[in-house]
């Protein structure tokens, strides 16, 4: 890389750190090209990105961002997984690491909150933003459904009573 490419890489990484909801640091312990491609595809499916970055350039890009606390994690063959959704990148990386022992979760950060490996795994176990929105809509919608059932119940009971009297008189 020449100097201008390094400057561009630092600027791009700095932009990532300023916009990401979560950054997960992973250690590559010999992933094949096919495994790496598979991981990147799974990350894209959930709206996340997996990127190998030079540690020295990433440390420069981390300065003056909320993610400055993860610079200690950047040593050896590392890669960064990030997404705007605070759960998506962590969930995808942890799921892939369960089935592949060549990828190790080192740590990460969610804003200024630095996470260790256990913290990233706990974050991955949480529901995604879309799942939370779905649950919230369900909770908001449930009372309206229950109110409609309660309002209709007395009318249904009256109709059954009148129907029973009509059947009795007809018999």
N, C-alpha and C positions, 0 to 999 in steps of 0.2 A: 504494500500500500504506500502510495506517496502521501505527502503532507496534505494535499487538498482532499484526498479520499478519506483520510483520518479525520479531518475537520468535518466533512460531511457525515461520517459515521457517528461522531460525537454529537453533532446537532440532531441527527435522527434519533439517537438513543435518548437524548435529553428531552426531545418532544414526546417520546414514548413514556418516560418517567413522569412527565408533567400531566399526561392525559390518562394513564392507566389507573384502574381501580385496584388492581393487585399485580404484584410481580413475584414470580416464584423462581428461585434459583435451583437449577438441577445440575447434577454431575453426570457427564457422559462417560460411562465405563466400557466403551467399545460398541456402541450401537452400529449396526450395519446400515447401509444406505436405505435398504428396504424398510427396516424398522423406523428409521428417522423419518422417512416419507410417510409411513403409516401414522406416526405420532403427529406430524404436521397436519395430515388430513383430518385426524380426530380433533385437533385443536381448532381448525377452521370450521368444522361442523358446529362447534359451540361458540364461535365468535371470538376465539382467542388466537394468539400467535406464539410460535416457538421459534426462537432465534438464537443462533450461536453468535456471541460477540466477544471481541478481545477484552480480556479482563481489565487491562490498563485503560483502554478507551471507555469502557463502561464505568470505571471508577471516576474518570474525569467527568463523564456525563451525569453522574449521580450528584455531584456537588450542587448545592443550593436547590435540591429537590426534597420532597418528603421521604424519598426512598434512600437517603444517604446512609441509613443504618445497615444496609445489606452489603456494604463494601467489604466487610470482613469475610463474607461468604464467597467472594469472587476470587478463588484461587484454584488452580488446576484446570482441567477441561470442563468448563461450565457452559451452561446455556440458560437463556432467560425465557420464561413463559409469562405472558401478560395478557390481560383483557380489561375491558372497561367494566364488565360485570365482576364484582368482587369474588365470585365463587367459581366462575366458568373455568379459568385457567388452572386453578388449584385442583378442581374436580377431575379435569381431563388428564393432568399430569399424574395425579395419584392413582387413577384407574389404570393408566398405562404402566406405571411403575409396579403395580401389583402383579401384572402378568409378564413383566420383563425385568429381570434382575440387573440388566446393564444400564438402567437409568435409576439414579438415586436422587431423592428429594433432599436438598441441603437446607433450605429455609426459604424465606421470602419476606414480603412486607405488604401490608395493606395500608397505604398512606404512610403515616409516620409510625404506625404500629409494626415493629419488627417481629416476625414469626420464626420459630424454630421448626424443625421437621414435624414435631407433634402438632404445632399450631397450624401448619399448612394442612395436615391430615384432618384436623378438626374443622377447619374452614371448608375442606372438600366434602365433609359429611353434611354440611348445611344445605338446605334447598336453594336452588338457583333463584335469581330475581324473577324470572317468568313463573316459576312454581309458586313463589310467595304472592305474586300478583293474582294468580288463579285462586289461591286459597282466600285471599282478601275479598275477591269478587264473590266467591262462594259464601263467605261469612256475611257480606252485605246483602246478598240475595236471599239467604235463608230466612231472616225474619219476615220478609214480605211474603214468602211462600207460606210460612206458618200462620201469618195473619189471615191470609186468604182461606186457609183450611178452617181456622177457628170461626170466621165469619160465615162460611158456608155450612158448617156442621149443624147449627140449630135449624136451619132451613131444611136440611136433609132429614133430620130427625122428625120434624113436623110432617114432612111429606110421607115418611114411612108410617107415622101414626095415622094420618088421614087415609093412607092406602090400606092399612090394616082394618080400620073401621069400615071402609067401603067394601072390602072383601068379606067382612063379617056380616054386613047388612045384605050383601048379595047372596050369601049362602043361606 
